[in-house]
Amino acid sequence: MKHTLFIMLLISFTLLSAQNALSVNGSNEAKFIYRTVEDSLHTYFNDTFGFNLAYRNFSFGMKFIAELPKYSTEQTELLDELDANRLELGWQELYASYEKDACKIYAGITEESFGNGIVFRSYKDLEFDVDNRLESVLFSYNDAFKFKAIYGAIENPAITGKYDLAYGADVQSPYFQGLSLGASAMAFRNLLATNIYNQRTVFAGRLNYASKYVDFQAETAFSELYHQPGIGTKNGKAIYVNGSYYFGPVTLGGAYKQYDKFQYRLNDLPAVNYHNETLSDASATGEDEIGYQGFGTVNITDYLNFTADYAEAWNSDKNKKMNDAYIALEYVKDSFSLLASYSHIEKIDDISNSWQQDLIPALQTNFALLKIPVQIQAEYKKVSKQRQEAESEHFEPKLQTDFTLGKLSLSLCAQSNWEDISEILDSRYWASAQIKYPLFEHSDIILFGGKEAGGKVCRNGVCRYVAPFEGLRFELNTRF
């Protein structure tokens, strides 16, 4: 680490010697968390300081990350005793690149994808604490003809200090106006508990077409898995098709998926439904599923829009099924808007004799009250479940109001969970408030207090998925 820092500082000093051509930018995100749960520590702090130096065709960046200790996104995971393995501190996520014209060479922590991500996607999901990024060397050529080649490693999720390998290439070329064809080839070597690597090879081809009236894309892939104890060669396949047609005020589209034994760590399969739902909560996307989606939008007037989206999916034995629907009517004029929507999600599993249905009517409006921008969101979620002979039903109403008072943004939210309207006063409640204020031109303070049930949360125009939380969060975000 000392040698690495010395080299990095030497590079930085060399670049700083040419101030007239040097570009520096970065950010710092500090967060203090206090959890009001039965936890031995209660308090957590993390800070991420990252910067990027760019000089002519070269760029270099790194992050200092402190997690004291690392905060778990699982509300039920409590820290009984503090141990050294939970504390992380040091320079991480280093990268360097050289770019000239259409060519680029990159080395370090990599976020990249091939095509739609069906074959390969290296990414980090902050909300769910999932890090699937490679430490790799990447060469790319990005012009009308596109080419990528990557070779890298990622830490094995089960064996600390050991790494899996990934390497491959992707190419895409235009053939005539609007049409391009692409192909990908990847290999993955995953370390098993027996201290040997299995071998997965993946090949794919895709087609993209775009014109004034039509957008269309299709991708198909197949994989082979070798050296897996207990099984012979395991073959998998994936098919994904998506298209839209535009004519006047109407947009119509559809999608199709077929995945079979095509689930692994470094890919990201489209869910092919509006709410990005899996076929079953008990199985990962890609194991065995077929499905389709149809969607459309109509601009009824200049101010009124109607949207409809419906999808179904099932497995090859048809003992697992799901359907997903969404309809919405939106009116927008000047500073006023009103959105009425209805969501329907249903999943059936005949193997476990279980069934679940979510019905979510919702309203959202934006308007100005005494020149103060106000947003109100309200939904009344009904969840029905059946497992074996047991049946249950409960309601999850939610009301949220966002205000903007000058530079200050305030969000108030109340959510509940009850089984019967007569038990409304004895039911669980989650109440929270968040304040956001720009301390300086490029610095924001965010203060959150209360309880969150988890799921999709939208505040002040920003939506993200959050884990259940109870306590206090203080954040200071600075950009430069």
N, C-alpha and C positions, 0 to 999 in steps of 0.2 A: 504494500500500500504506500509506503514512504517513497519508493522508487517511482510509482505511478504518479503520485502527487508532484514529485520533482519534475517529471517529464511534462506534466500538464502545465505547471507554473512556468516552465521554460518556454513552452509554446505560447502561452499567454503573453509573456514578456516580449517575445519576438514580434508578435502581432501588434502589441501596444506601441512598438517603436515606429509604426506608421499610422499615426493618429488620423491623418486626413482620409484614409480609406477604410478605417476600422468601424464595424458596426457591432454594437453590444446591446443585447436585450435579455430580459429574464423575468423571473417572478419569485416571490416568496409567499408560501402559504403556511401560516401558523394556526394551530387549533388546540384549544384546551377543552377537555371533556370531563364532566362530572356525572357519574351514573348513580342514580338513586336506587340501587339494587343491592342485594346481599353479596357484596363484593369486598374482598380483603383490601383493595386499594382505593376504589371509587374514582380516583383521579388519573387521567391520562393526558399526555401532551405529545403532539407530533409537529414537526416542522419540515417543510420541503423547500429548499433554496436551489433554484436552477438558473443557469445562465447559458447564453449562446454567444460565441464570438465568430464573426464572419469577416474575412479579409480576402478580397478578390474572389477567387474560385474556391477558397477553403472555408470550412466552418468546423467549429468544435464546440461541444457542450457537455455539461455534467450536472449532477444534482447532489446536494448534501441532504440526506434524509435521516431524521431522528425520530424514532418511535419509542416512547418512554412510558409504558411499554406499548406493544402493538395492540391497538383496539380491535376487538373482534366484532364483526357485523352480526354475529349471532347473539341475540339478547340473552339466551339461556346459558351461554358459555361464561361462567363466572371465573374470576381469578382467585382461587383459594389461597395460594401462596405465590409471592413474587419470586421468580427465578431468573437467572442471567440470560437464558435463552429467549426470554420475552423482550429484552432490551436490545434495540438495534440502533447503531449510530455510525455514520461514515459517508464517504463519497461513493455514490452509486450512479448507475445509468449513464455511463460515459459513452460518447460517440464522436466520431470525426468523419468528415466527408469532403470529397473534392468533386466539383461539378463544372463542366465546360460544355457549352452548347447543349446538345441533347444527352450527353453522357454523364453518368454520376457513379462514383464509387463511395460506398458507405460502410462503416464498421462500427459496431456497438450494439446497444439495445435497439431492437428493430420492431416497428409497427408497419406491417405490410400485408397485402392480400393479393391473390391471383383471381382474376375474374370476379365472380360474385362471392368468393370466399368458400365455395363448396369444397374445393381441393385443399386450399391453404389460406389461413388467416392468422397472423400474429398480432395480438391485441391485449389491452389491459382494460378490465371493467372495474372502475373505482367503486361503484355502488355495491357490487356483490363481492368485492375483494378477490377477484379472479385475475391472475396475471399469466397470460399465455404468450408472452413475448420472447422471441429468440434473442440470444447474443450471437450475432452473425456478421458475415461479410456479404454485402449486397452490391451487385452491379446492375445498372439499369440504363436503358436507352429509350428515351421518350420523345418520339416524333410521330409522324403518320404511321410509321412502323414502330412497334413497341416491343421491348425485350427486357426480361428480368431474369437474373440468376442469383440464387441464394445458397449459402452454406452456413449452418449454425448449430447451436446447442441450446437446450433448455433443461433446467434442473428437474430431475425426476420427482414427481409428486409424492412418492412413497419412500424413497431412499435418500436421505439427506446427504448432500455433498456429491451425489452422482448425477450424471447428465445423460439426456437422450439426444439423439442426432436427427437433423432434418436438412435435406438438401434437394434442390430441384430448379426448374426453369419454366418460364412462361413467355409465350410469344403471341402477338396480335398484329394482324396486318389488314389494311383496307383493300377491298377488291374493286368496288365502284362506289359512287356517291351514296353514302348512308350505310353501306354494308361492310362489315369487318368480320374476319374469322380469327379464332384464337385456339391455342392448345397449351396444355400444362402437363408437366411430369414431375412427380415428387416421390421422395423416399423417406421413410421414417424408421428409425431404429430405437426401440423402447427397451430399457433395462427391466428385466423381470426379477422376481425374488430369488430365482436360481442363479443370479449373477451372470446371465447371458442375455443377449439382445435378440428380440424378435425382428422381423423385417416386414414392413408394409410398403408396397409400391402402389402408386396411384397415377392414372392417366386420364386426361379429360380433353374434350373439345367443346367449343362454344361458338355461337353465332349472335351477332348484334346488328340490328337494323333500325335506323331512325330516319323519318321523313317528316314532312309537315303534318301529316295526318296519322302516322303510325309509329309506335315504338314497339320493338319486339326483341326479345333475347331468349336464347335457349342454351342450356349447358347439360352435358351428359358426362359421367365419369364412372370408372370402375376401379376397384382396388383388389389386391391380393395380399393376404397375411400369411407369412411363413414362420416357422420355428416357434410356434406357440404350443407349449406342452399340453398334451391331452387331446389335441385336434390336429387334423391335417391342414391342408391349405384352405384358408377361409376367404371366400370371394365376396365382394360387396359391390353395390352399384348405386348411382344417384342420377336422377333426371329432374331438371328444373326448367320450367317454361313460364315466361311472363310477357304479356303484351297489352297495349292500350291503343284505342282508336279515337281520334278527335274529329268531331264534325260540328261546327257551329258552337252552340252553348252546351253540347253534350259530350261527355267523355265516358267511354265504355272500356272495360278491361277484364282480364282474367289471368289466372295462374294455375299451374299444375305441378305437383311434386310426386316423386316416387323414390323412396330411400329404403335400402335393404342392406343391413350389416355395414353401414357406412358412417359410423360414429367414432371419432377419435379426437384427441385433444386439440390438434392444430387445424381444425376446420370450423366453419360457422354456416350451418344450413339454414336457408330461409324457412320460416315457419308456415308461410302461405296462409295467413289469416290476419285479420285486422288487429287483434290484441296480442299477436305473437305468442299464442298458447301452444303448449306441447300436446301431443296426442293423449298422453297419460302422465299424471304427476309422478308415477312410479317408474317411468322409463325415460331414457334420454332420447332426444330427437335424432333420428337416423337409423335406429335399430331395425324398425319394420313399420313403415307407414306409407300410405297413398292418400292423396287429397287434391282438392281443387278449390279455387276461389273465384268469385265473380264480383265485380265492383263497378260503380258508375256514379257520375256527378252530373247534375243538371243545373245550369244557371237560369233559374226561372225568370228573374228580372235582373237589373243591374245591382240590386241590393239583396236578393233572396236566392239562396243555394240549397239544393237537396242532395244528400249523399246516402248511398246504400252499399253495403258490403256483406257478403255471405260466403262462408266457407264450410266444407265438410272434410273429414279425414277418417281413416280406418286402417287397421292392419290387414295383413294378407289372409288371416283366418276370420276376419270380421267379428272378433270377440272383443275388440276395443274400438270405440267410435267416439267422435266428438264433432260438434258443430259450433260455429262462431258467427254471430250476426251483429251488425251495427248500422243504425240509421240515424240521420241527423238533418235538421232543418235550421239554417243559419241566416239571420238578417243582419246586415252590416251597412250603416250609413253614418258618415261623419264620425263623431266620437262615440256613437252608440252601437252596441251589438248585442244580439240575443241568440244563443245556441241551445236548442232542445235536442237531446239525443237519447237513444235507447240501445243498450248492449245486452246481448244474450250469449252465454257460454254454457255449453252442456257437454259432459263427459260420461261415457258408459264403459264399464269394465266388467264383462261377463265372467272373467276368470276369477276375480275376487268378489263377484256379485255386489258391485258398488256403482253408485250413480251420484253425480253432483251437477247442480244447475245454479248459475249466477244470473240474476236479472238486475240490470242497473239503469233505471231512468235517471236522467240528470239534466240540470239547467245551468247555464253560465251566461252572465251578462256583464258588459262593460259600459260605464257611463260616467259623466262628470257631475259631481254634486258640489255646488258652490265653487266650481272650477277645480275641484279635487278629483283626480281620476280614481275610480272605484271599480273593483272587479269582485263579483260574487259568484261562488260556485256551490251548487247544492246537488247531492245525489242521495238516492234511497236504495241501497243495495239489499237484495233478498238472496240468501244462500240456502239452498235445500240439499240435503245429503241423505243417502241411504247406503248402508253397508250391512250385508247379510240381512238380518231381520230388523236391525235398528234404523230408525229414521229420525231426522232432526231438521230443524228449520230455525233460522235466526235472521235478524235484520241489522244492517250496518249503515245507518244514516250519517251523513257528513255535511257540514256547512263550513265554508271558508270565505273570508273577506280579505281583500288586499287593498291597501290605500297607498297613495303617493302624496306625501306632504312636503313639497319642495324637493330637497335631496333625500329626505327620509322615506324609506319604504317599510311598511308595516303589514304583516300578515297574521291574521287570527284564524284559528281552526279548532273546530269541535267535532268529535266523532264518537259514536257509541255503538254498542252491541247488545241487543236484547232479543229474547225469544218470543215474547208476547207483549203487546202494548200495555197490558196491565202491570208489567214488571219494569216499566220505563224508569222509575225512580230508583230501582234496586240494581240496575244494570251497570256494566262497565262503561267508563267514559275516558276518552283521551282528549285533553285540551292542551293547546300549545300556542305560542306566539313567537314570531321571528321579526327582528328589526335589522334592517340593512342601511348603512350610512356611509357615503363616500368621504372618508376622513380627509384625504387629499385627492388630487386629480387622478392618480393611478392607485389609490389604496381604498379598500372597502373593509368596514367592520361589520360582522354579522353576529348577532346574538340570538340564540334559540333557547327557549325554556319550556318544559312541559313533557307531554307524552305523545308518541307517535305509534300508531298501530302497524306501520310498515306498508309497503306497496308504492304505487305511483303517486308522487307528490308534485304539484305545480305551484310555484310561488313567484310572483312578480315576473311572469313570462318565461320562467325557466322550469322545465319538468325533468324529474329524475326519479329512479326507483331507490327507496331507502329501506333499511332494515328497521325492525321495531326498536324503539329507543325510549328511555325515560331518564330525564336529567337535564343538564345544562351544557350547552356548547357555545364556545366563544371562538370566533375565527377572525384573523387579520390577513387579508390577501393584498399583496403589493405587486404591481407590474412596473417594469422599467424597460 
